Amino acid sequence: MNQRELKELIEFLIEKDIAEFELERGDVKVRIRRGGNQAISPTSVPHFAAPSAPVVAVSGASAHQAPGATEASSPPQQASTAEAEEEKLHRVRSPIVGTFYESPSPGAPPFVKVGDKVDVGQLLCIVEAMKLMNEIESDVRGEIIKKAVNNGEPIEYGQELFVIRPI
C-alpha cells in the first residue's frame, strides 16, 4: 500500500462517515479510528508513515469512546460557535516529505511567528527534501494563530505546518 492509496482510503472513510476501519494486507496493518480527539494510528506500516493531513477530529460524543472516558459537556450553542470558528481556519500543509525550517539560515529570525499577519504568496517556511530547499508560501491572507512544527523536525506529506485565521 503506497501513500496515494492510503490517502484515497482515508478520504473514502471520511466521505462515507466510517468511524473505525482496519485493513491487513500482507505485512501491512492499518487501523483508522475517528471520533473525539483520536487520530490515525498505523500499527505496522513499512517504508512510510501515514499522512496526518486527512485526519478529521469529530466533535461531540462518540459511540466508539473508550470505556470510562468522559467528555466535558457544553451548551449546544457554545459548541456550534466553536465548530463554526474552527471551520473558518485555514491549515497550511506540507506538499512533500522533508525537513521543516522556519528561517533561511541558523540564527536568522523566522520567516513568520504566531501573531504575524501574512499575505498571499508570503514565505512561511522552507521544507528541505533531497538537498533541495522548497519554499512554502501562504495561499491566504490572514493571521498566523498556530505553528504546528518545530524547527529542524522531519515532516510528512500532508502534515499540518501552520494554522491561519483568514482576514
VOPAGU-2260 file (C-alpha; in pm, 1 decimal, decimal comma):
REM VOPAGU-2260
SITE   aa  ch    i         X         Y         Z
SITE  MET   A    0       0,0       0,0       0,0
SITE  ASN   A    1     150,9     333,3    -101,9
SITE  GLN   A    2      78,0     684,0      25,0
SITE  ARG   A    3    -164,9     761,5    -258,8
SITE  GLU   A    4    -373,1     450,1    -183,2
SITE  LEU   A    5    -370,4     531,1     188,7
SITE  LYS   A    6    -481,3     888,3     122,6
SITE  GLU   A    7    -764,5     768,6    -104,6
SITE  LEU   A    8    -873,4     519,8     163,1
SITE  ILE   A    9    -883,6     790,7     430,3
SITE  GLU   A   10   -1078,6    1027,1     203,3
SITE  PHE   A   11   -1327,5     746,6     129,1
SITE  LEU   A   12   -1373,3     674,4     501,6
SITE  ILE   A   13   -1431,9    1043,6     571,5
SITE  GLU   A   14   -1677,0    1073,2     281,3
SITE  LYS   A   15   -1877,2     768,4     397,7
SITE  ASP   A   16   -1850,8     880,4     763,8
SITE  ILE   A   17   -1698,5     549,4     874,5
SITE  ALA   A   18   -1576,7     577,6    1235,0
SITE  GLU   A   19   -1346,3     275,0    1257,0
SITE  PHE   A   20   -1163,6      68,7     996,6
SITE  GLU   A   21    -890,7    -194,6     999,6
SITE  LEU   A   22    -702,9    -331,5     698,6
SITE  GLU   A   23    -445,3    -607,0     688,5
SITE  ARG   A   24    -266,7    -667,6     359,8
SITE  GLY   A   25      46,0    -883,9     374,3
SITE  ASP   A   26     284,3    -733,3     628,8
SITE  VAL   A   27      96,4    -401,4     634,1
SITE  LYS   A   28    -165,6    -345,2     900,3
SITE  VAL   A   29    -352,1     -12,3     917,4
SITE  ARG   A   30    -613,2      80,0    1175,1
SITE  ILE   A   31    -806,4     405,7    1149,1
SITE  ARG   A   32   -1041,8     526,5    1419,0
SITE  ARG   A   33   -1226,1     858,2    1412,8
SITE  GLY   A   34   -1408,8    1021,7    1699,3
SITE  GLY   A   35   -1321,9    1259,1    1981,6
SITE  ASN   A   36    -954,0    1351,8    1960,4
SITE  GLN   A   37    -841,4    1017,5    1824,4
SITE  ALA   A   38    -624,5    1005,3    1514,2
SITE  ILE   A   39    -490,0     763,0    1256,6
SITE  SER   A   40    -273,4     501,4    1421,5
SITE  PRO   A   41     -90,1     271,4    1181,5
SITE  THR   A   42      12,7     -38,7    1371,9
SITE  SER   A   43     280,6    -156,7    1131,4
SITE  VAL   A   44     347,4      27,2     809,5
SITE  PRO   A   45     679,1     -48,3     641,1
SITE  HIS   A   46     868,0     210,7     432,8
SITE  PHE   A   47     635,6     505,6     500,6
SITE  ALA   A   48     420,3     672,3     761,4
SITE  ALA   A   49      54,1     753,2     715,4
SITE  PRO   A   50      -3,4    1117,1     621,2
SITE  SER   A   51    -165,1    1310,0     901,5
SITE  ALA   A   52    -334,7    1561,8     675,7
SITE  PRO   A   53    -668,4    1386,0     623,8
SITE  VAL   A   54    -723,5    1316,9     993,2
SITE  VAL   A   55   -1061,4    1453,0    1090,6
SITE  ALA   A   56   -1147,4    1510,1    1452,8
SITE  VAL   A   57   -1515,9    1450,9    1509,0
SITE  SER   A   58   -1650,7    1660,1    1791,7
SITE  GLY   A   59   -1929,9    1558,1    2023,7
SITE  ALA   A   60   -1999,0    1223,1    2188,5
SITE  SER   A   61   -1871,7     918,8    2004,2
SITE  ALA   A   62   -2013,3     569,1    2009,4
SITE  HIS   A   63   -1654,4     440,9    1990,9
SITE  GLN   A   64   -1533,7     621,7    2302,0
SITE  ALA   A   65   -1307,2     425,6    2533,9
SITE  PRO   A   66   -1478,5     274,7    2839,2
SITE  GLY   A   67   -1459,2     504,4    3136,5
SITE  ALA   A   68   -1370,4     806,6    2921,3
SITE  THR   A   69   -1567,9    1117,3    2991,9
SITE  GLU   A   70   -1625,1    1417,9    2775,7
SITE  ALA   A   71   -1690,1    1768,1    2900,7
SITE  SER   A   72   -2037,7    1877,4    2807,9
SITE  SER   A   73   -2103,2    2228,6    2686,0
SITE  PRO   A   74   -2416,7    2403,6    2575,8
SITE  PRO   A   75   -2503,4    2322,9    2210,5
SITE  GLN   A   76   -2483,4    2689,7    2109,6
SITE  GLN   A   77   -2132,0    2724,1    2252,3
SITE  ALA   A   78   -2015,9    2404,7    2078,8
SITE  SER   A   79   -2159,0    2510,9    1742,4
SITE  THR   A   80   -1988,2    2851,2    1772,9
SITE  ALA   A   81   -1652,0    2682,1    1838,1
SITE  GLU   A   82   -1709,2    2445,8    1544,3
SITE  ALA   A   83   -1800,9    2736,2    1315,9
SITE  GLU   A   84   -1484,1    2920,6    1422,5
SITE  GLU   A   85   -1273,9    2606,3    1364,1
SITE  GLU   A   86   -1418,9    2563,3    1012,9
SITE  LYS   A   87   -1308,7    2917,4     918,2
SITE  LEU   A   88    -942,5    2843,8     992,3
SITE  HIS   A   89    -705,1    2768,0     704,9
SITE  ARG   A   90    -446,5    2496,3     750,1
SITE  VAL   A   91    -117,9    2506,8     559,7
SITE  ARG   A   92       0,5    2151,1     497,1
SITE  SER   A   93     329,7    2017,6     366,8
SITE  PRO   A   94     321,4    1928,7      -2,1
SITE  ILE   A   95     621,9    1696,2      40,8
SITE  VAL   A   96     814,3    1482,1     286,6
SITE  GLY   A   97    1122,0    1659,9     419,4
SITE  THR   A   98    1271,2    1870,0     698,6
SITE  PHE   A   99    1096,7    2185,1     825,4
SITE  TYR   A  100    1297,9    2508,0     857,4
SITE  GLU   A  101    1143,0    2826,5     998,4
SITE  SER   A  102    1425,4    3058,0     886,1
SITE  PRO   A  103    1660,9    3096,5     588,8
SITE  SER   A  104    1968,2    3004,3     796,8
SITE  PRO   A  105    2058,9    2901,2    1151,7
SITE  GLY   A  106    2042,7    3200,1    1386,3
SITE  ALA   A  107    1829,5    3406,5    1147,4
SITE  PRO   A  108    1484,3    3520,2    1261,1
SITE  PRO   A  109    1192,4    3300,1    1149,7
SITE  PHE   A  110    1001,4    3391,6     834,0
SITE  VAL   A  111     679,3    3415,4    1040,3
SITE  LYS   A  112     572,6    3362,0    1400,6
SITE  VAL   A  113     240,5    3325,6    1581,0
SITE  GLY   A  114      52,3    3656,2    1570,0
SITE  ASP   A  115     207,3    3774,7    1241,3
SITE  LYS   A  116     -18,2    3893,5     958,5
SITE  VAL   A  117      59,6    3726,7     624,0
SITE  ASP   A  118     -38,6    3798,6     264,4
SITE  VAL   A  119     -95,6    3559,2     -22,9
SITE  GLY   A  120     243,2    3448,1    -156,6
SITE  GLN   A  121     435,5    3540,5     158,4
SITE  LEU   A  122     708,1    3292,0     250,3
SITE  LEU   A  123     616,2    3088,9     561,8
SITE  CYS   A  124     893,4    2829,4     580,8
SITE  ILE   A  125    1129,5    2604,8     388,0
SITE  VAL   A  126    1097,1    2227,7     351,7
SITE  GLU   A  127    1421,5    2056,3     257,0
SITE  ALA   A  128    1381,2    1741,3      51,5
SITE  MET   A  129    1671,8    1561,5    -112,8
SITE  LYS   A  130    1904,3    1864,8     -68,2
SITE  LEU   A  131    1650,3    2094,2    -238,5
SITE  MET   A  132    1504,7    2387,5     -44,8
SITE  ASN   A  133    1132,2    2417,1    -120,2
SITE  GLU   A  134     972,8    2745,9     -19,7
SITE  ILE   A  135     624,2    2714,9     128,2
SITE  GLU   A  136     413,4    3026,7      73,1
SITE  SER   A  137      83,3    3134,9     221,6
SITE  ASP   A  138    -215,4    3081,8      -4,0
SITE  VAL   A  139    -444,4    3302,0     207,8
SITE  ARG   A  140    -426,1    3644,7     367,9
SITE  GLY   A  141    -460,9    3625,2     744,8
SITE  GLU   A  142    -303,7    3591,4    1087,2
SITE  ILE   A  143     -81,2    3302,3    1197,8
SITE  ILE   A  144    -252,3    3152,0    1503,6
SITE  LYS   A  145     -53,3    2829,4    1534,3
SITE  LYS   A  146     280,6    2684,2    1424,5
SITE  ALA   A  147     243,7    2306,5    1435,2
SITE  VAL   A  148     606,0    2201,5    1371,8
SITE  ASN   A  149     937,6    2279,3    1541,3
SITE  ASN   A  150    1243,9    2397,1    1350,5
SITE  GLY   A  151    1452,8    2110,5    1208,6
SITE  GLU   A  152    1178,4    1846,8    1254,5
SITE  PRO   A  153    1116,7    1584,8     986,7
SITE  ILE   A  154     769,0    1621,1     836,2
SITE  GLU   A  155     539,6    1402,5     630,4
SITE  TYR   A  156     334,7    1473,1     319,9
SITE  GLY   A  157      12,3    1649,0     418,3
SITE  GLN   A  158     128,4    1728,3     772,9
SITE  GLU   A  159     -11,3    2049,0     918,3
SITE  LEU   A  160     251,7    2323,4     937,4
SITE  PHE   A  161      55,9    2640,0    1020,8
SITE  VAL   A  162    -299,5    2741,7    1105,4
SITE  ILE   A  163    -408,3    3078,7     965,4
SITE  ARG   A  164    -719,9    3278,7    1050,7
SITE  PRO   A  165    -821,2    3439,1     718,1
SITE  ILE   A  166    -891,9    3814,5     718,4
